[in-house]
Amino acid sequence: MLTKRHVRGELTDMAEDKVKYSSGGKWEPLVGYSRAVRAGKIVHVSGTTAIDSEGKVVGVGDPGAQTVQALSNIHRALESVGAKLEDVVRTRIFVTDITRWEEIGKAHGTFFKDIRPTTTMVEVKRLISPELLVEIEAEAILN
């Protein structure tokens, strides 16, 4: 889609620079959101859980395994909009049991040990399904 922008007294055509990605999950159309949106050089990835491509929870009872699956899902979402893990500058981790932070942190570290984005881990009362123990958001900036 082309939009018009006023630049120094001239009207110029410029392509709209917004790309959306849907993982095909059942919640996206119901709630009305995208898994990831790239707007210019900024990429936002919605809260992502350990749901596999068949809609099943991976790692029931294991927050480390759920973190790995959620970050794998985030990695796929980033790639779909032209980004990569190395572009991530921030993650937010929501957990249902903060006492298990080390398992979650170690799993996060397997993806981001050398990238080292800023991160926050917060305990929440519950997530959308009782089987889910971890939900992660990510933000990336393309170079």
Backbone bond lengths (Angstrom), bond angles and torsions (degrees), N, CA, C in turn:
res aa  C-N    CA-C-N  psi(-1)  N-CA   C-N-CA  omega(-1)  CA-C   N-CA-C  phi
1 M - - - 1.432 - - 1.518 109.15 -
2 L 1.306 117.76 132.85 1.451 121.44 178.57 1.513 109.97 -98.10
3 T 1.315 115.47 140.95 1.453 121.04 175.55 1.513 107.57 -122.71
4 K 1.312 115.69 160.22 1.464 120.74 177.59 1.515 108.50 -100.77
5 R 1.306 116.21 139.73 1.448 121.44 177.29 1.519 107.95 -134.40
6 H 1.294 116.03 138.26 1.461 121.26 -179.39 1.521 108.63 -88.54
7 V 1.328 117.42 117.10 1.460 122.36 -178.49 1.514 108.75 -128.33
8 R 1.321 118.10 115.23 1.471 123.79 176.43 1.517 112.80 45.46
9 G 1.322 115.30 49.15 1.459 119.23 175.34 1.517 114.63 81.81
10 E 1.327 119.54 -2.19 1.456 121.92 179.53 1.529 109.59 -117.11
11 L 1.302 115.85 146.12 1.462 119.79 172.24 1.518 107.45 -92.67
12 T 1.341 115.98 128.40 1.459 119.92 179.31 1.520 109.31 -125.78
13 D 1.322 116.90 149.17 1.456 121.18 174.21 1.516 108.38 -83.81
14 M 1.322 115.60 137.46 1.462 118.30 173.26 1.518 108.71 -141.32
15 A 1.308 116.49 138.43 1.462 121.27 -179.74 1.531 109.06 -68.92
16 E 1.323 115.36 137.82 1.461 119.45 174.75 1.511 107.28 -65.81
17 D 1.311 116.78 130.65 1.459 121.43 -173.78 1.520 110.56 -108.09
18 K 1.342 117.14 63.75 1.454 121.49 177.33 1.525 108.53 -134.63
19 V 1.331 115.24 125.56 1.461 121.19 -179.71 1.523 107.60 -122.60
20 K 1.338 115.88 132.30 1.467 120.98 179.37 1.523 109.42 -116.39
21 Y 1.331 114.96 146.13 1.462 121.21 178.25 1.517 109.15 -127.67
22 S 1.313 116.08 133.85 1.453 122.38 173.38 1.514 108.49 -116.06
23 S 1.326 116.33 133.67 1.458 119.98 179.53 1.525 111.90 -81.65
24 G 1.332 116.83 -9.87 1.454 120.54 -177.05 1.523 112.83 89.16
25 G 1.330 116.17 5.22 1.464 119.98 178.46 1.521 111.83 -66.12
26 K 1.328 116.61 152.71 1.461 121.08 -175.16 1.523 113.36 -66.85
27 W 1.326 118.14 -24.73 1.464 120.02 -176.05 1.517 113.33 -79.08
28 E 1.316 118.16 -27.85 1.465 120.65 -174.36 1.526 113.00 -58.02
29 P 1.340 120.17 -53.75 1.465 118.58 179.62 1.534 112.54 -71.00
30 L 1.320 116.68 -32.22 1.457 120.50 -179.02 1.534 111.31 -65.22
31 V 1.326 116.32 -46.58 1.461 121.71 -178.24 1.530 111.17 -85.83
32 G 1.337 117.01 -26.56 1.459 121.49 179.23 1.516 113.20 86.01
33 Y 1.318 117.21 55.39 1.464 120.94 177.37 1.521 110.16 -142.63
34 S 1.322 115.09 166.86 1.466 122.24 175.79 1.514 108.72 -107.32
35 R 1.317 116.92 149.45 1.465 120.64 175.57 1.526 110.00 -63.88
36 A 1.339 115.63 -41.56 1.461 120.15 178.68 1.525 109.03 -144.69
37 V 1.326 114.61 147.30 1.459 121.57 174.96 1.525 107.76 -135.20
38 R 1.332 114.55 127.73 1.468 119.97 172.67 1.514 107.32 -105.65
39 A 1.317 116.36 123.57 1.461 122.61 176.37 1.522 106.08 -121.93
40 G 1.317 116.08 104.02 1.458 119.62 -174.26 1.513 109.49 66.32
41 K 1.333 116.31 -124.10 1.461 121.32 -179.34 1.529 113.47 -95.98
42 I 1.322 116.83 2.87 1.465 121.62 -178.36 1.525 109.80 -102.66
43 V 1.332 116.29 134.61 1.462 121.75 176.59 1.525 108.11 -123.27
44 H 1.329 114.79 129.73 1.461 121.40 174.99 1.526 107.52 -114.71
45 V 1.326 116.46 130.27 1.457 121.14 176.04 1.523 107.34 -114.05
46 S 1.329 115.26 124.36 1.466 121.69 -179.82 1.516 111.62 -61.20
47 G 1.320 115.30 164.47 1.451 120.73 174.09 1.519 109.61 -50.96
48 T 1.321 115.80 124.90 1.459 122.57 -172.44 1.518 109.21 -125.37
49 T 1.327 115.05 135.10 1.461 120.63 -177.13 1.529 110.62 -114.98
50 A 1.312 114.99 -172.02 1.463 122.25 -175.74 1.523 112.06 -90.76
51 I 1.315 117.08 45.82 1.461 121.78 177.35 1.529 107.81 -93.28
52 D 1.332 117.02 128.47 1.465 119.96 179.83 1.526 111.14 -84.87
53 S 1.309 116.65 -178.81 1.468 121.77 -175.72 1.528 113.12 -65.86
54 E 1.327 117.03 -15.43 1.459 120.66 177.87 1.529 112.15 -97.89
55 G 1.342 116.56 5.63 1.457 120.94 177.82 1.519 114.94 83.30
56 K 1.337 117.08 14.44 1.458 121.34 -179.00 1.528 110.55 -102.38
57 V 1.335 115.79 147.66 1.463 121.15 177.06 1.521 108.99 -76.16
58 V 1.314 116.23 127.98 1.464 123.00 176.69 1.531 107.83 -93.47
59 G 1.318 117.48 138.49 1.464 121.48 173.36 1.515 114.31 73.34
60 V 1.312 117.89 41.35 1.465 120.26 178.52 1.534 108.65 -55.26
61 G 1.321 116.99 126.28 1.459 122.53 -179.68 1.515 115.16 82.61
62 D 1.331 118.11 -2.46 1.465 122.20 -175.54 1.539 109.96 -124.21
63 P 1.335 117.90 97.12 1.461 119.56 -176.99 1.533 113.73 -65.06
64 G 1.318 117.88 -28.11 1.467 120.36 176.61 1.514 110.92 -65.68
65 A 1.326 116.71 -47.45 1.468 121.05 178.43 1.523 110.60 -64.40
66 Q 1.328 117.55 -36.85 1.456 120.08 178.39 1.529 111.11 -67.18
67 T 1.315 117.07 -36.43 1.457 120.88 176.98 1.523 110.66 -63.42
68 V 1.323 117.08 -44.11 1.466 121.16 178.25 1.531 110.32 -60.05
69 Q 1.330 117.42 -45.67 1.465 120.20 -179.47 1.525 110.78 -65.70
70 A 1.330 117.54 -43.97 1.466 120.14 179.57 1.529 110.65 -60.93
71 L 1.327 117.18 -43.48 1.469 119.88 179.71 1.523 111.72 -69.87
72 S 1.313 118.27 -31.69 1.467 120.67 173.88 1.529 109.81 -64.89
73 N 1.331 116.62 -40.65 1.465 120.92 176.55 1.526 110.96 -64.12
74 I 1.326 116.95 -39.91 1.465 121.25 177.31 1.522 110.15 -64.61
75 H 1.316 116.64 -42.60 1.471 120.96 178.56 1.534 110.27 -57.09
76 R 1.320 116.18 -45.82 1.476 121.17 178.92 1.541 110.81 -62.53
77 A 1.329 116.89 -42.11 1.466 120.71 179.03 1.529 111.00 -63.78
78 L 1.322 116.79 -42.96 1.466 120.73 178.14 1.528 110.79 -59.70
79 E 1.314 116.33 -48.57 1.466 120.13 -179.23 1.520 111.54 -60.69
80 S 1.317 117.17 -34.30 1.465 120.37 -177.77 1.522 113.19 -66.98
81 V 1.335 116.87 -20.55 1.473 120.02 177.93 1.529 111.35 -111.74
82 G 1.329 116.39 16.89 1.461 121.05 173.93 1.515 115.44 85.77
83 A 1.322 117.87 20.40 1.468 121.42 178.73 1.520 109.40 -115.00
84 K 1.319 115.47 174.40 1.463 120.59 176.78 1.530 109.28 -141.30
85 L 1.310 116.58 169.69 1.465 120.51 -178.71 1.527 111.64 -56.53
86 E 1.321 116.89 -36.54 1.462 120.85 -178.71 1.528 112.61 -62.80
87 D 1.333 117.95 -16.97 1.465 122.39 178.56 1.528 112.56 -85.53
88 V 1.330 117.50 -10.66 1.468 121.05 -176.78 1.526 109.80 -69.43
89 V 1.329 115.46 130.22 1.465 121.42 178.69 1.522 112.23 -113.42
90 R 1.342 117.35 -14.87 1.463 120.14 -178.76 1.521 110.49 -154.88
91 T 1.336 115.36 138.67 1.459 121.08 168.70 1.526 107.92 -127.46
92 R 1.321 114.25 152.64 1.463 121.24 173.57 1.525 106.27 -128.17
93 I 1.321 116.20 127.24 1.453 121.27 -175.69 1.530 108.26 -116.38
94 F 1.321 115.61 121.77 1.454 122.04 177.52 1.526 107.29 -107.23
95 V 1.330 116.97 125.32 1.458 121.52 -175.13 1.527 109.88 -128.56
96 T 1.319 115.95 151.52 1.456 119.60 179.54 1.526 112.87 -92.08
97 D 1.333 117.18 -9.55 1.469 120.97 178.59 1.533 108.85 -146.62
98 I 1.328 115.81 95.35 1.464 121.57 -175.65 1.534 111.91 -65.12
99 T 1.334 118.10 -18.79 1.468 119.11 179.05 1.524 111.48 -66.27
100 R 1.323 117.01 -14.54 1.468 120.94 179.31 1.534 111.37 -101.68
101 W 1.335 115.68 25.55 1.457 121.80 -175.98 1.520 113.03 -59.62
102 E 1.334 118.08 -32.89 1.466 119.41 -177.22 1.523 112.05 -65.68
103 E 1.330 117.15 -41.09 1.472 120.52 177.91 1.530 110.25 -61.52
104 I 1.305 115.06 -43.58 1.466 121.71 -179.37 1.526 109.81 -67.70
105 G 1.329 115.80 -46.21 1.465 120.79 179.79 1.518 113.07 -61.40
106 K 1.323 116.87 -41.72 1.473 120.06 178.65 1.524 110.93 -63.55
107 A 1.332 116.19 -41.17 1.470 119.35 178.70 1.527 110.08 -64.96
108 H 1.318 117.15 -41.71 1.473 121.71 176.50 1.530 109.20 -59.38
109 G 1.316 115.75 -42.50 1.465 121.11 -179.69 1.515 113.92 -63.08
110 T 1.336 118.19 -28.38 1.467 119.12 178.24 1.525 111.29 -66.39
111 F 1.324 117.04 -26.31 1.463 120.89 178.22 1.529 111.49 -91.73
112 F 1.323 117.52 -34.02 1.468 120.91 -167.66 1.521 115.35 -121.11
113 K 1.332 118.21 14.55 1.468 121.27 -176.88 1.524 112.73 -51.21
114 D 1.320 117.40 -46.57 1.465 120.87 -178.01 1.523 113.31 -93.70
115 I 1.320 117.71 -17.02 1.466 122.21 -178.49 1.524 109.91 -82.67
116 R 1.304 116.30 -44.23 1.454 126.01 175.14 1.524 115.09 51.46
117 P 1.345 116.57 61.26 1.464 119.07 174.00 1.529 109.85 -70.98
118 T 1.332 116.37 166.57 1.462 117.93 170.14 1.517 106.93 -68.85
119 T 1.327 116.48 153.55 1.459 119.41 178.91 1.516 110.54 -151.89
120 T 1.297 114.40 158.49 1.453 122.72 175.42 1.518 107.13 -136.79
121 M 1.342 116.30 138.87 1.464 120.51 173.98 1.522 106.44 -122.58
122 V 1.329 115.29 126.80 1.452 121.50 -176.05 1.522 109.47 -131.41
123 E 1.324 116.32 135.99 1.457 119.88 174.54 1.528 109.44 -83.39
124 V 1.322 114.79 134.43 1.460 121.94 176.99 1.527 108.41 -121.48
125 K 1.315 116.23 159.05 1.461 120.83 -177.81 1.523 111.49 -62.53
126 R 1.337 116.11 -45.79 1.461 120.41 178.08 1.518 109.17 -164.61
127 L 1.332 114.33 165.18 1.461 121.73 174.70 1.525 107.29 -109.06
128 I 1.319 117.58 -176.33 1.462 121.75 -171.22 1.528 114.36 -62.86
129 S 1.317 117.44 -23.46 1.466 122.44 176.60 1.527 107.90 -131.45
130 P 1.321 118.46 139.72 1.466 119.57 -179.32 1.534 114.17 -62.22
131 E 1.332 117.44 -21.38 1.473 120.30 177.66 1.522 112.39 -74.00
132 L 1.328 116.81 -20.96 1.464 121.12 -177.18 1.521 110.49 -84.03
133 L 1.328 115.57 128.46 1.456 122.47 -177.41 1.523 112.76 -111.68
134 V 1.332 117.11 -17.77 1.462 122.94 -173.31 1.524 109.45 -141.38
135 E 1.335 115.59 137.81 1.469 121.60 171.53 1.526 106.50 -137.42
136 I 1.331 116.32 136.93 1.473 120.02 -173.77 1.527 109.74 -131.32
137 E 1.338 115.53 136.06 1.465 123.42 171.27 1.524 107.50 -107.46
138 A 1.325 116.26 156.72 1.464 120.48 176.46 1.511 110.84 -143.08
139 E 1.316 115.03 149.37 1.471 122.12 172.69 1.525 107.66 -129.25
140 A 1.317 114.55 139.73 1.466 119.64 -179.19 1.519 109.03 -134.71
141 I 1.324 114.90 153.27 1.462 122.12 173.75 1.516 107.66 -125.41
142 L 1.331 115.65 122.84 1.454 120.59 -179.74 1.520 109.88 -76.92
143 N 1.330 115.81 144.24 1.481 120.43 177.51 1.496 111.10 -81.42
